[in-house]
Amino acid sequence: MIKASNKDRMVKKALEHLSQEMFISIATSDGKGNPSVSTKVLLQAKGNTVYVVDHVYGRTCKNLKINPKVCLSSIDMEEQVGYQLYGFAELVKDKQKYNKLVQEVKGRQIHFATARVIKGVRRERSHGKFEVLQMQNFYFFKVNIKAISRVDFMGERHKKEL
């Protein structure tokens, strides 16, 4: 687990921010170095590990099999800062961990759908449709974070190796 000291406050704030997020952008590249960025469901951010949900048929999965290096990106609109997390991703293959993550996804789906409906009712606006994930069409990958960068509104960047 990451411990907080002086410069580590940035790391702590980044992880606190991520723990509140539903989505995160992930950048990968294929064997020729061609980049791909897409938005994924952020499931957990604990210590220096992040768990993400993805489609089995997506480019991210193909890219990770070739090159496990990733960059996760998220924006904290309230603080007006962006975070980049650099690391290595691997598919979750352990059945017990996989089943725990499935249960967490189901809980998050219920929470997310309920929050959307309530928000739509309060605004007196439609909230669109929301389909429940079919877990056979998804997989989880674990990202081991090696460094975190923070970029503020003025472009000042701070990077911390973990």
C-alpha positions in Angstrom: 0.0 0.0 0.0 1.2 3.5 -0.8 2.1 5.5 2.3 1.6 9.3 2.4 4.4 11.7 3.2 5.1 15.2 1.9 5.2 14.7 -1.9 3.1 11.5 -1.4 0.1 13.8 -0.7 -0.2 14.1 -4.4 -0.4 10.3 -4.7 -2.9 10.1 -1.9 -5.1 12.7 -3.5 -4.9 10.9 -6.8 -6.0 7.7 -5.3 -8.8 9.4 -3.3 -10.0 10.9 -6.5 -9.9 7.6 -8.4 -11.8 5.8 -5.6 -14.8 8.1 -6.4 -14.7 7.7 -10.2 -16.8 5.4 -12.3 -14.8 5.7 -15.5 -11.1 6.1 -16.5 -9.3 6.5 -19.8 -6.6 4.0 -20.7 -3.9 4.3 -23.3 -2.3 1.3 -24.8 -0.3 0.6 -27.9 0.0 -2.3 -30.3 3.2 -4.1 -31.4 3.9 -1.3 -34.0 3.5 1.4 -31.4 0.1 2.6 -32.7 -1.7 4.2 -29.8 -5.3 3.5 -28.6 -7.2 5.4 -25.9 -10.5 4.3 -24.6 -12.8 4.8 -21.6 -13.2 1.9 -19.2 -15.1 1.1 -16.1 -12.9 1.8 -13.1 -13.7 -0.9 -10.5 -11.1 -0.5 -7.7 -8.2 1.8 -6.8 -6.4 0.5 -3.8 -2.8 1.0 -2.9 -0.7 0.9 -6.1 -3.3 -1.4 -7.9 -6.2 -0.5 -10.1 -8.8 -2.9 -11.4 -10.6 -2.1 -14.7 -13.5 -3.8 -16.6 -13.3 -4.2 -20.3 -15.0 -5.9 -23.3 -13.3 -9.1 -24.5 -13.5 -8.0 -28.1 -11.9 -4.6 -27.7 -8.5 -3.4 -28.9 -7.3 -2.8 -25.4 -7.3 -6.6 -24.7 -5.4 -7.3 -27.9 -2.9 -4.5 -27.2 -2.3 -5.7 -23.6 -1.4 -9.2 -24.8 1.4 -7.6 -26.9 2.4 -4.7 -24.7 1.4 -4.6 -21.0 2.5 -0.9 -20.5 -0.5 1.4 -19.9 -1.3 4.9 -18.9 -4.5 5.6 -17.1 -5.9 9.2 -17.1 -8.5 10.9 -15.1 -9.6 14.5 -14.5 -10.6 16.0 -11.1 -12.9 18.8 -12.2 -13.3 20.1 -8.7 -9.6 20.5 -8.1 -8.9 21.3 -11.8 -6.1 18.8 -12.1 -5.4 15.8 -14.2 -3.8 12.6 -13.1 -1.9 10.1 -15.2 -1.0 6.7 -13.7 1.7 4.7 -15.5 2.0 1.0 -15.0 1.7 -2.6 -16.3 -1.5 -4.4 -16.9 -2.4 -8.1 -16.6 -5.6 -10.1 -17.0 -7.2 -11.3 -13.8 -7.1 -15.1 -14.2 -7.5 -16.2 -10.6 -11.1 -17.5 -10.3 -11.7 -16.4 -6.7 -10.5 -12.8 -7.5 -12.5 -12.8 -10.7 -15.7 -13.9 -8.9 -15.2 -11.1 -6.2 -14.8 -8.6 -9.0 -18.0 -9.8 -10.7 -19.9 -9.3 -7.4 -18.4 -5.8 -7.1 -19.4 -4.9 -10.6 -23.0 -6.0 -9.9 -23.1 -3.9 -6.8 -21.7 -0.9 -8.7 -24.2 -1.4 -11.5 -27.1 -1.2 -9.1 -25.7 1.9 -7.4 -24.9 3.6 -10.7 -28.3 2.8 -12.3 -30.1 4.0 -9.1 -28.1 7.3 -9.0 -28.9 7.9 -12.7 -32.6 7.4 -12.2 -32.7 9.7 -9.2 -30.7 12.4 -10.9 -33.0 12.2 -13.9 -36.2 12.5 -11.8 -34.8 15.5 -9.9 -34.0 17.2 -13.2 -37.3 16.0 -14.7 -35.2 14.7 -17.6 -34.9 11.3 -19.2 -31.8 9.4 -18.1 -31.6 7.1 -21.1 -31.4 3.3 -21.0 -29.0 1.4 -18.9 -28.2 -2.2 -19.6 -26.8 -4.6 -17.1 -23.4 -6.0 -18.0 -23.4 -9.6 -19.2 -20.2 -10.8 -17.5 -19.4 -13.4 -20.1 -18.6 -10.5 -22.5 -16.2 -8.8 -20.1 -12.9 -9.3 -18.4 -10.9 -7.6 -15.7 -7.4 -6.4 -15.8 -5.2 -5.4 -12.9 -2.9 -2.4 -13.4 0.2 -2.3 -11.1 1.0 1.4 -10.9 4.7 2.4 -11.1 4.3 6.2 -11.3 1.7 8.9 -10.9 1.7 12.4 -12.5 -0.4 15.4 -11.6 -0.9 18.3 -14.0 -2.7 21.4 -12.8 -4.6 24.0 -14.7 -1.5 26.1 -15.3 0.4 23.1 -16.8 2.6 22.5 -13.7 3.5 18.8 -13.6 4.5 16.7 -10.6 5.6 13.1 -11.0 6.1 10.5 -8.3 7.7 7.1 -8.9 6.2 4.4 -6.7 
